[in-house]
Amino acid sequence: MDPVSQLASAGTFRALKEPLAFLRALELLFAIFAFATCGGYSGGLRLSVDCVNKTESNLSIDIAFAYPFRLHQVTFEVPTCEGKERQKLALTGDSSSSAEFFVTVAVFAFLYSLAATVVYIFFQNKYRENNRGPLIDFVVTVVFSFLWLVGSSAWAKGLSDVKVATDPKEVLLLMSACKQPSNKCMAVHSPVMSSLNTSVVFGFLNFILWAGNIWFVFKETGWHSSGQRYLSDPMEKHSSNYNHGGYNQDSYGSSSGYGQQASLGPSSDEFGQQSSGPASFTNQI
């Protein structure tokens, strides 16, 4: 039997049922979706310019753009409707920094999640052997949670800029021919941004996963166990002091109550002396 089958038969993959490893596996999948939907995007739009002189018209102006969205480098030519002269234009804006940062965070998060999942499954004993592994895991989880929040927020702003720059109405405003009322300019189709919107959603979902996993990683560190011991020791001392004080109070109350009962009523000798008084008086009579 090969080593992988032996590990599987020994129940090593049961670690995936624990929240720590299960969330790591989800982070791995969500990281793939995040950088695939953003880094693999390519789209475009199509415009048409119908000049008064039909021979100068261009009814199919294709403008293509893709990741990393350096839109200022996307150039295209449009008719000017003034003879055969052509106007060379470019889209506006550059969202490459936010897009590349987002994809970089997703790729490194995928690699770390993959490595951590392998450690949880096959090297769980070594991971929990000392406090170094959980501490490193905790610090990296906190850092990636912050990076996902920053990267997703930056890419959400960058995506909104991409949508504005590639809006057909905004692109038509760049054309000189479209500023003349006699020419007809229109958008044939707009770019499809559904995958880019999905990438932003997966970015914030990754932040939620990583932030939620901080607690489960923290429970593996020595900080959590030392905090539990620190909280349990005062509670044990308080409960022992309470029980000791209650025992003394009960014993004190029972002894004092017995004394009070003894002092409240007369003793049997006194009671006998008091009752002999009337009997002697009747005898004298």
Residue frames as qw, qx, qy, qz and C-alpha x, y, z in Angstrom:
[[0.000, 0.889, 0.458, 0.000, 0.00, 0.00, 0.00],
 [0.407, 0.509, -0.033, 0.757, 1.41, 3.41, -0.96],
 [0.251, -0.125, -0.492, 0.824, 1.99, 6.11, 1.71],
 [0.306, -0.124, -0.096, -0.939, -0.99, 8.21, 0.62],
 [0.674, -0.263, -0.568, -0.392, -3.35, 5.24, 0.99],
 [0.553, -0.200, -0.671, 0.452, -1.89, 4.45, 4.39],
 [0.045, -0.031, -0.292, 0.955, -2.43, 8.01, 5.55],
 [0.486, -0.168, -0.287, -0.808, -5.97, 8.04, 4.22],
 [0.698, -0.255, -0.657, -0.125, -6.78, 4.70, 5.84],
 [0.439, -0.144, -0.596, 0.656, -5.33, 5.91, 9.14],
 [0.139, -0.831, -0.533, 0.082, -7.88, 8.72, 9.21],
 [0.406, -0.209, 0.013, 0.890, -5.49, 11.56, 8.42],
 [0.010, -0.342, -0.434, -0.833, -8.06, 13.28, 6.22],
 [0.331, -0.693, -0.634, 0.093, -10.33, 13.64, 9.22],
 [0.322, -0.349, -0.140, 0.869, -8.49, 16.91, 9.81],
 [0.022, -0.224, -0.445, -0.867, -10.61, 18.43, 7.03],
 [0.366, -0.633, -0.653, -0.197, -13.64, 18.03, 9.28],
 [0.413, -0.542, -0.340, 0.648, -12.12, 20.44, 11.79],
 [0.189, 0.942, 0.237, -0.147, -12.90, 24.15, 11.28],
 [0.274, -0.736, 0.386, 0.484, -9.22, 25.10, 10.93],
 [0.343, -0.132, 0.777, 0.511, -8.48, 22.81, 7.98],
 [0.337, 0.618, 0.705, 0.087, -11.96, 23.14, 6.47],
 [0.098, 0.940, 0.118, -0.305, -11.70, 26.93, 6.29],
 [0.268, -0.570, 0.561, 0.538, -8.21, 26.64, 4.79],
 [0.390, 0.201, 0.817, 0.375, -9.62, 24.44, 2.03],
 [0.234, 0.838, 0.491, -0.051, -12.36, 27.00, 1.37],
 [0.112, -0.860, 0.181, 0.463, -9.78, 29.79, 1.27],
 [0.391, -0.233, 0.720, 0.524, -7.85, 27.81, -1.33],
 [0.331, 0.506, 0.748, 0.273, -10.90, 27.49, -3.58],
 [0.075, 0.929, 0.318, -0.175, -12.05, 31.07, -3.14],
 [0.262, -0.688, 0.359, 0.574, -8.55, 32.36, -3.91],
 [0.383, 0.078, 0.759, 0.521, -8.63, 30.45, -7.22],
 [0.204, 0.751, 0.615, 0.127, -11.98, 32.02, -8.11],
 [0.128, -0.898, -0.082, 0.414, -10.71, 35.49, -7.16],
 [0.198, -0.584, 0.489, 0.617, -7.59, 35.60, -9.34],
 [0.360, 0.205, 0.814, 0.407, -9.18, 33.60, -12.18],
 [0.193, 0.804, 0.562, 0.010, -12.16, 35.93, -12.58],
 [0.054, -0.935, 0.054, 0.346, -9.94, 39.02, -12.46],
 [0.302, -0.566, 0.595, 0.484, -6.64, 37.96, -14.04],
 [0.384, 0.129, 0.830, 0.383, -8.27, 36.04, -16.86],
 [0.335, 0.748, 0.439, -0.369, -10.63, 38.80, -17.98],
 [0.198, -0.097, 0.478, 0.850, -10.75, 40.16, -21.50],
 [0.282, 0.690, 0.619, -0.247, -13.58, 42.25, -22.89],
 [0.224, 0.011, 0.380, 0.898, -14.44, 44.92, -25.34],
 [0.323, 0.646, 0.432, -0.540, -17.04, 47.25, -26.76],
 [0.381, 0.280, 0.620, 0.626, -18.20, 48.12, -30.26],
 [0.121, 0.648, 0.203, -0.724, -19.16, 51.56, -31.54],
 [0.482, 0.489, 0.582, 0.436, -20.48, 52.89, -34.83],
 [0.041, -0.563, 0.016, 0.825, -20.02, 56.28, -36.49],
 [0.454, 0.572, 0.638, 0.245, -22.44, 57.05, -39.32],
 [0.182, -0.355, 0.126, 0.908, -21.24, 60.09, -41.22],
 [0.491, 0.631, 0.143, -0.584, -23.27, 62.21, -43.60],
 [0.502, 0.563, -0.582, -0.303, -20.99, 60.95, -46.34],
 [0.952, -0.174, 0.128, -0.217, -21.60, 57.22, -46.07],
 [0.815, 0.412, -0.320, 0.253, -18.24, 56.36, -47.57],
 [0.153, 0.579, -0.528, 0.602, -16.53, 57.85, -44.53],
 [0.733, -0.462, 0.133, -0.481, -18.62, 55.95, -41.99],
 [0.324, 0.254, -0.890, 0.194, -17.40, 53.11, -39.81],
 [0.715, -0.365, -0.140, -0.579, -20.19, 51.05, -38.29],
 [0.943, -0.257, -0.196, 0.074, -17.99, 48.57, -36.47],
 [0.176, 0.722, -0.490, 0.455, -15.30, 50.10, -34.26],
 [0.876, -0.322, -0.354, 0.065, -14.03, 47.41, -31.93],
 [0.026, -0.735, 0.481, -0.477, -12.17, 48.37, -28.75],
 [0.879, -0.195, -0.431, 0.062, -10.68, 45.47, -26.79],
 [0.095, -0.698, 0.517, -0.487, -9.11, 45.63, -23.34],
 [0.863, -0.169, -0.475, 0.040, -8.00, 43.08, -20.76],
 [0.694, -0.695, 0.051, 0.181, -6.16, 42.55, -17.48],
 [0.375, -0.385, -0.560, 0.631, -4.20, 44.43, -16.08],
 [0.044, 0.876, 0.479, 0.011, -6.40, 47.29, -17.40],
 [0.316, -0.403, 0.143, 0.847, -3.80, 49.80, -18.57],
 [0.422, 0.722, 0.546, -0.056, -6.53, 51.54, -20.46],
 [0.072, 0.885, -0.152, -0.434, -4.43, 54.52, -21.47],
 [0.213, -0.408, 0.764, 0.452, -2.46, 52.11, -23.68],
 [0.454, 0.415, 0.786, 0.061, -5.59, 50.88, -25.50],
 [0.089, 0.432, -0.243, -0.864, -5.71, 52.80, -28.77],
 [0.469, 0.479, 0.736, 0.095, -8.19, 52.77, -31.65],
 [0.084, -0.099, 0.354, 0.926, -8.93, 54.75, -34.79],
 [0.292, 0.641, 0.648, -0.290, -12.24, 56.42, -35.66],
 [0.359, 0.516, 0.434, 0.645, -13.40, 58.42, -38.67],
 [0.124, -0.318, -0.225, 0.913, -13.57, 62.19, -38.46],
 [0.363, 0.709, 0.603, -0.043, -16.27, 62.46, -41.15],
 [0.125, 0.902, -0.148, -0.385, -14.04, 65.03, -42.86],
 [0.514, 0.624, -0.561, -0.179, -12.67, 63.16, -45.81],
 [0.888, 0.055, -0.452, 0.061, -10.49, 60.10, -45.33],
 [0.084, 0.561, -0.574, 0.590, -8.75, 61.48, -42.29],
 [0.742, -0.351, -0.571, 0.015, -8.73, 59.20, -39.24],
 [0.282, -0.748, 0.316, -0.511, -8.54, 60.17, -35.58],
 [0.645, 0.050, -0.713, 0.270, -6.41, 58.06, -33.22],
 [0.492, -0.642, 0.135, -0.572, -7.73, 57.91, -29.69],
 [0.410, 0.108, -0.843, 0.332, -7.03, 56.03, -26.46],
 [0.572, -0.642, -0.492, -0.137, -9.10, 55.09, -23.46],
 [0.068, -0.719, 0.341, -0.601, -8.52, 56.96, -20.22],
 [0.729, -0.545, 0.251, -0.329, -7.34, 55.67, -16.87],
 [0.505, 0.380, -0.759, 0.157, -4.98, 53.06, -15.47],
 [0.760, -0.461, 0.172, -0.424, -6.25, 50.52, -12.94],
 [0.765, 0.297, -0.560, 0.113, -3.30, 48.15, -13.27],
 [0.080, 0.424, -0.682, 0.590, -1.92, 48.78, -9.77],
 [0.607, -0.171, 0.439, -0.640, -5.10, 47.79, -7.93],
 [0.918, 0.191, -0.152, -0.313, -5.81, 44.85, -10.26],
 [0.637, 0.405, -0.613, 0.234, -2.28, 43.46, -10.04],
 [0.132, -0.379, 0.668, -0.626, -2.19, 43.88, -6.27],
 [0.781, -0.066, 0.234, -0.575, -5.49, 42.03, -5.96],
 [0.906, 0.274, -0.303, -0.113, -4.31, 39.15, -8.15],
 [0.375, 0.482, -0.680, 0.406, -0.96, 38.97, -6.34],
 [0.416, -0.303, 0.582, -0.630, -2.70, 38.67, -2.96],
 [0.895, 0.079, 0.066, -0.434, -4.97, 35.97, -4.37],
 [0.772, 0.397, -0.493, 0.060, -2.06, 33.95, -5.79],
 [0.185, 0.411, -0.724, 0.521, -0.01, 34.06, -2.60],
 [0.601, -0.192, 0.429, -0.646, -3.10, 33.30, -0.51],
 [0.923, 0.188, -0.183, -0.283, -3.73, 30.27, -2.70],
 [0.606, 0.414, -0.627, 0.263, -0.15, 29.03, -2.28],
 [0.099, -0.354, 0.681, -0.633, -0.18, 29.48, 1.49],
 [0.764, -0.077, 0.235, -0.595, -3.61, 27.87, 1.86],
 [0.879, 0.266, -0.377, -0.122, -2.42, 24.91, -0.18],
 [0.411, 0.390, -0.700, 0.436, 0.72, 24.50, 1.94],
 [0.337, -0.284, 0.551, -0.709, -1.19, 24.94, 5.21],
 [0.870, 0.009, 0.001, -0.494, -3.82, 22.38, 4.18],
 [0.777, 0.300, -0.545, 0.095, -1.09, 19.84, 3.38],
 [0.139, 0.363, -0.692, 0.608, 0.50, 20.47, 6.79],
 [0.592, -0.196, 0.342, -0.703, -2.84, 20.08, 8.59],
 [0.923, 0.103, -0.142, -0.342, -3.55, 16.77, 6.86],
 [0.879, 0.240, -0.368, 0.183, -0.16, 15.04, 6.70],
 [0.494, 0.226, -0.486, 0.685, 1.95, 16.78, 9.35],
 [0.443, -0.739, -0.215, -0.459, -0.56, 17.66, 12.04],
 [0.809, -0.486, -0.201, 0.263, 1.56, 16.19, 14.84],
 [0.585, 0.040, -0.016, 0.810, 4.61, 18.23, 13.86],
 [0.030, -0.635, -0.221, -0.740, 2.42, 21.33, 13.50],
 [0.580, -0.721, -0.100, -0.366, 1.24, 20.98, 17.11],
 [0.816, -0.047, -0.388, 0.426, 4.57, 19.73, 18.43],
 [0.374, -0.282, -0.272, 0.841, 5.63, 23.18, 19.59],
 [0.118, 0.790, 0.407, -0.443, 4.17, 26.66, 19.56],
 [0.173, -0.410, 0.399, 0.801, 6.21, 27.95, 16.61],
 [0.103, 0.241, 0.807, 0.529, 3.97, 26.52, 13.87],
 [0.048, -0.752, -0.657, 0.019, 0.67, 27.86, 15.25],
 [0.193, -0.735, -0.086, 0.644, 2.24, 31.26, 15.96],
 [0.151, -0.220, 0.556, 0.787, 3.53, 31.60, 12.38],
 [0.025, 0.441, 0.825, 0.354, 0.16, 30.45, 11.10],
 [0.117, -0.786, -0.513, 0.324, -1.62, 33.01, 13.28],
 [0.161, -0.610, 0.144, 0.762, 0.56, 35.93, 12.14],
 [0.102, -0.023, 0.708, 0.698, 0.23, 34.99, 8.46],
 [0.003, -0.591, -0.797, -0.124, -3.55, 34.66, 8.80],
 [0.105, -0.799, -0.299, 0.511, -3.83, 38.14, 10.32],
 [0.154, -0.449, 0.395, 0.786, -1.62, 39.63, 7.58],
 [0.064, 0.177, 0.806, 0.561, -3.59, 38.00, 4.77],
 [0.011, -0.717, -0.679, 0.156, -6.88, 39.14, 6.31],
 [0.081, -0.754, -0.032, 0.651, -5.61, 42.73, 6.17],
 [0.134, -0.271, 0.626, 0.719, -4.28, 42.28, 2.63],
 [0.102, 0.428, 0.851, 0.287, -7.59, 40.86, 1.41],
 [0.009, -0.813, -0.469, 0.344, -9.47, 43.81, 2.87],
 [0.093, -0.678, 0.226, 0.694, -7.10, 46.37, 1.32],
 [0.162, -0.121, 0.772, 0.603, -6.82, 44.56, -2.00],
 [0.123, 0.541, 0.821, 0.137, -10.56, 44.02, -2.39],
 [0.006, 0.842, 0.311, -0.441, -11.36, 47.62, -1.52],
 [0.116, -0.573, 0.406, 0.703, -8.72, 48.95, -3.92],
 [0.143, 0.067, 0.846, 0.509, -9.88, 46.68, -6.72],
 [0.131, 0.694, 0.697, -0.126, -13.52, 47.64, -6.15],
 [0.032, 0.829, 0.011, -0.558, -12.51, 51.29, -6.68],
 [0.148, -0.382, 0.667, 0.622, -10.38, 50.33, -9.67],
 [0.226, 0.337, 0.881, 0.243, -13.24, 48.39, -11.21],
 [0.156, 0.824, 0.446, -0.314, -15.56, 51.37, -10.92],
 [0.024, -0.712, 0.322, 0.623, -12.95, 53.44, -12.80],
 [0.206, -0.078, 0.854, 0.472, -12.73, 50.75, -15.50],
 [0.234, 0.595, 0.769, -0.021, -16.51, 50.80, -15.91],
 [0.112, 0.865, 0.145, -0.466, -16.52, 54.56, -16.34],
 [0.104, -0.583, 0.545, 0.593, -13.60, 54.57, -18.80],
 [0.104, 0.001, 0.902, 0.419, -15.13, 51.82, -20.95],
 [0.354, 0.584, 0.587, -0.434, -18.66, 53.17, -20.91],
 [0.462, 0.413, 0.560, 0.550, -19.65, 53.64, -24.58],
 [0.022, 0.947, 0.304, 0.103, -21.21, 57.01, -23.84],
 [0.406, -0.813, 0.207, 0.362, -17.93, 58.25, -22.34],
 [0.579, -0.112, 0.564, 0.578, -15.91, 56.90, -25.28],
 [0.359, 0.684, 0.524, 0.359, -18.19, 58.57, -27.82],
 [0.130, -0.974, -0.104, 0.153, -17.50, 61.90, -26.17],
 [0.525, -0.514, 0.398, 0.549, -13.84, 61.54, -27.15],
 [0.506, 0.296, 0.618, 0.524, -14.66, 61.47, -30.88],
 [0.006, 0.329, -0.082, -0.941, -14.71, 64.75, -32.76],
 [0.192, -0.151, -0.717, -0.653, -17.14, 63.34, -35.36],
 [0.279, -0.521, -0.804, 0.065, -19.73, 62.67, -32.67],
 [0.134, -0.475, -0.317, 0.810, -19.74, 66.34, -31.67],
 [0.184, 0.107, -0.405, -0.889, -21.37, 67.22, -34.99],
 [0.580, 0.198, 0.509, -0.605, -25.18, 66.82, -34.92],
 [0.675, 0.448, -0.312, -0.497, -25.27, 65.68, -38.54],
 [0.418, 0.305, -0.856, 0.017, -23.32, 62.50, -37.71],
 [0.831, -0.370, -0.061, -0.412, -24.88, 59.59, -35.88],
 [0.250, 0.413, -0.817, 0.313, -22.81, 57.84, -33.22],
 [0.817, -0.346, 0.025, -0.461, -24.06, 54.92, -31.17],
 [0.283, -0.439, 0.840, -0.147, -22.92, 51.94, -29.12],
 [0.659, 0.108, -0.640, -0.381, -23.37, 48.55, -30.75],
 [0.822, -0.398, -0.408, -0.002, -22.66, 46.62, -27.54],
 [0.271, -0.831, 0.356, -0.330, -21.17, 47.37, -24.16],
 [0.334, 0.373, -0.835, 0.228, -18.50, 45.37, -22.30],
 [0.801, -0.407, -0.385, -0.210, -19.66, 42.53, -20.03],
 [0.030, 0.609, -0.562, 0.559, -18.38, 43.07, -16.48],
 [0.849, -0.386, -0.120, -0.340, -20.05, 40.15, -14.69],
 [0.877, -0.003, -0.338, 0.341, -16.81, 38.23, -14.08],
 [0.292, 0.397, -0.333, 0.804, -15.09, 41.35, -12.72],
 [0.525, -0.512, 0.082, -0.675, -18.00, 41.96, -10.37],
 [0.943, -0.227, -0.237, -0.063, -17.67, 38.34, -9.24],
 [0.663, 0.245, -0.407, 0.579, -13.98, 38.86, -8.52],
 [0.108, -0.492, 0.299, -0.810, -14.78, 41.70, -6.13],
 [0.801, -0.383, -0.046, -0.458, -17.36, 39.52, -4.36],
 [0.930, -0.033, -0.302, 0.205, -14.85, 36.70, -3.99],
 [0.375, 0.453, -0.390, 0.709, -12.30, 39.18, -2.69],
 [0.382, -0.472, 0.299, -0.736, -14.50, 40.24, 0.21],
 [0.938, -0.209, -0.139, -0.240, -15.57, 36.64, 0.81],
 [0.763, 0.210, -0.426, 0.439, -11.89, 35.75, 1.16],
 [0.018, 0.484, -0.397, 0.779, -11.49, 38.53, 3.70],
 [0.722, -0.388, 0.094, -0.564, -14.41, 37.14, 5.72],
 [0.960, -0.017, -0.277, 0.033, -12.96, 33.62, 5.59],
 [0.586, 0.315, -0.441, 0.603, -9.47, 34.68, 6.63],
 [0.196, -0.484, 0.324, -0.788, -10.74, 36.99, 9.37],
 [0.837, -0.319, -0.005, -0.444, -13.02, 34.28, 10.72],
 [0.912, 0.090, -0.353, 0.188, -10.19, 31.76, 10.68],
 [0.143, 0.626, -0.475, 0.601, -8.10, 33.97, 13.00],
 [0.642, -0.475, 0.320, -0.509, -9.96, 32.64, 16.03],
 [0.997, -0.020, 0.001, -0.069, -9.44, 28.98, 15.14],
 [0.680, 0.454, -0.356, 0.453, -5.73, 29.54, 14.50],
 [0.140, -0.650, 0.403, -0.628, -5.44, 31.49, 17.74],
 [0.855, -0.369, 0.148, -0.333, -6.84, 28.53, 19.67],
 [0.945, 0.162, -0.179, 0.219, -3.88, 26.46, 18.48],
 [0.332, 0.642, -0.385, 0.574, -1.32, 28.90, 19.89],
 [0.508, -0.177, -0.654, 0.532, 0.14, 28.91, 23.39],
 [0.092, -0.185, 0.158, -0.966, -1.40, 32.33, 24.02],
 [0.647, -0.305, -0.319, -0.621, -4.87, 30.82, 24.13],
 [0.776, -0.225, -0.577, 0.119, -3.88, 27.95, 26.45],
 [0.377, 0.003, -0.460, 0.804, -2.00, 30.28, 28.81],
 [0.290, -0.252, -0.004, -0.923, -4.98, 32.61, 28.89],
 [0.744, -0.315, -0.463, -0.364, -7.26, 29.71, 29.79],
 [0.669, -0.175, -0.568, 0.446, -4.96, 28.71, 32.66],
 [0.136, 0.139, -0.269, 0.944, -4.79, 32.31, 33.86],
 [0.495, -0.297, -0.143, -0.804, -8.57, 32.52, 33.95],
 [0.791, -0.255, -0.532, -0.165, -9.12, 29.11, 35.54],
 [0.511, 0.022, -0.603, 0.612, -6.68, 29.57, 38.47],
 [0.142, -0.155, 0.309, -0.927, -8.44, 32.59, 40.07],
 [0.691, -0.207, -0.271, -0.637, -11.81, 30.88, 39.66],
 [0.762, -0.121, -0.626, 0.116, -10.57, 27.75, 41.43],
 [0.299, 0.055, -0.538, 0.786, -9.12, 29.82, 44.27],
 [0.359, -0.199, 0.064, -0.910, -12.33, 31.80, 44.60],
 [0.778, -0.207, -0.421, -0.419, -14.46, 28.65, 44.71],
 [0.665, -0.074, -0.646, 0.367, -12.22, 27.01, 47.32],
 [0.087, 0.102, -0.413, 0.901, -12.30, 30.12, 49.50],
 [0.542, -0.220, -0.141, -0.798, -16.05, 30.28, 49.19],
 [0.804, -0.185, -0.545, -0.149, -16.50, 26.66, 50.22],
 [0.513, -0.005, -0.600, 0.614, -14.12, 27.07, 53.16],
 [0.123, -0.143, 0.256, -0.948, -15.88, 30.19, 54.35],
 [0.663, -0.227, -0.312, -0.641, -19.29, 28.56, 54.01],
 [0.726, -0.153, -0.656, 0.138, -18.24, 25.60, 56.13],
 [0.289, -0.008, -0.521, 0.803, -17.05, 27.87, 58.94],
 [0.334, -0.178, 0.006, -0.926, -20.17, 29.93, 58.73],
 [0.739, -0.240, -0.485, -0.402, -22.37, 26.86, 59.01],
 [0.648, -0.154, -0.642, 0.380, -20.45, 25.45, 61.91],
 [0.105, 0.060, -0.356, 0.927, -20.45, 28.81, 63.61],
 [0.491, -0.225, -0.176, -0.823, -24.16, 29.22, 63.02],
 [0.753, -0.252, -0.584, -0.168, -24.96, 25.78, 64.38],
 [0.521, -0.117, -0.596, 0.600, -22.89, 26.27, 67.53],
 [0.063, -0.081, 0.213, -0.972, -24.26, 29.74, 68.20],
 [0.595, -0.250, -0.357, -0.675, -27.80, 28.56, 67.58],
 [0.698, -0.241, -0.663, 0.123, -27.34, 25.73, 70.05],
 [0.310, -0.070, -0.479, 0.818, -26.09, 28.21, 72.64],
 [0.292, -0.169, -0.045, -0.940, -29.02, 30.46, 72.00],
 [0.697, -0.297, -0.525, -0.388, -31.44, 27.58, 72.55],
 [0.614, -0.204, -0.633, 0.425, -29.72, 26.70, 75.77],
 [0.169, -0.056, -0.335, 0.925, -29.87, 30.24, 77.08],
 [0.344, -0.296, -0.321, -0.831, -33.44, 30.98, 76.01],
 [0.742, -0.421, -0.366, -0.371, -35.27, 28.50, 78.24],
 [0.465, -0.645, 0.508, -0.332, -34.67, 27.54, 81.88],
 [0.265, 0.310, -0.913, 0.012, -32.86, 24.36, 82.68],
 [0.653, -0.303, -0.651, -0.241, -34.61, 21.28, 83.94],
 [0.453, -0.218, -0.628, 0.593, -33.28, 21.86, 87.51],
 [0.070, 0.028, 0.159, -0.984, -34.54, 25.43, 87.61],
 [0.520, -0.201, -0.446, -0.700, -37.87, 24.34, 86.25],
 [0.620, -0.291, -0.724, 0.084, -38.13, 21.71, 88.99],
 [0.275, -0.180, -0.491, 0.807, -37.33, 24.22, 91.70],
 [0.257, -0.056, -0.080, -0.962, -39.95, 26.63, 90.44],
 [0.616, -0.233, -0.557, -0.506, -42.63, 23.92, 90.35],
 [0.523, -0.220, -0.749, 0.342, -41.91, 22.78, 93.92],
 [0.013, -0.113, 0.295, -0.949, -42.92, 26.14, 95.31],
 [0.583, -0.205, -0.152, -0.771, -46.73, 25.79, 95.02],
 [0.751, -0.159, -0.636, -0.076, -46.69, 22.19, 96.25],
 [0.412, -0.059, -0.618, 0.667, -45.01, 23.14, 99.57],
 [0.219, -0.144, 0.135, -0.956, -47.42, 26.02, 100.02],
 [0.708, -0.219, -0.373, -0.558, -50.44, 23.69, 99.80],
 [0.671, -0.114, -0.690, 0.246, -48.91, 21.30, 102.27],
 [0.147, 0.036, -0.476, 0.866, -48.63, 24.08, 104.85],
 [0.490, -0.167, -0.078, -0.852, -52.24, 24.93, 104.40]]
